[in-house]
């Protein structure tokens, strides 16, 4: 009996330790790369950036399930700060909620200093409820930017409903429907539920390289979030121009 109790205790301890180590890896990378003063876009309830050197921006207050003071309430594509304001920018599961990926990334690059870090955590298109959707290529993003698509663009709505919503069965499903059963895009858009684009780390690396960012580290499966990948990039010190955007 004592041996069985010891085995149970050891198994629980091993699982807890493994979980803490996995979580520590992400924060270890933040400590390594995100030095100086930075900003986190879409921090949710448990931000990655430390309060001591990170300010928090979010457009959707309803995502703050626990008390978290936002420093800026604004759209991620319009940050009310001067050029080169931050040493790093962290964002987790935010970029996919915007129709014009290049426009948003260009804004994020604008506010970081030459040599600054872009620390992106994004949903992996093959390991989330978006699996089955077409992966978004660089050429698509270039076309979107050229057309100046707005965030209320409905080009991906059918695919999102047919595949993503059907697989996720989110708790807001009934609230997002009209009485006739059709979906209310404005509700999904205004609450930040819409996923416009789908990537793996490979597609995102190509996007960042197009913007002339130096890729520092890529992790296919983030240790503390199996549904996510991580790409850490840096704005070159000798390149004040952040990309080849028209």
Secondary structure, DSSP 8 states (H G I E B T S, - for coil): -HHHHHHHHHHHHHHHHHHHHHHHHHHHHHHHH--SSEEEES--SS-SS-TTTEEEEES-GGG--S----SEES-TTS--S-TT-EEEEEEES-GGG-S-HHHHHHHHHHHEEEEEEEEEEEEBTTSSTTTTS----HHHHHHHHHHT--TT--TTHHHIIIIIIHHH--TTTGGGB-TTS-B-HHHHHHTT------B-HHHHHHHHHHTTEEEEEEESSBTTBTTEEEEEEEE-TT--S-----
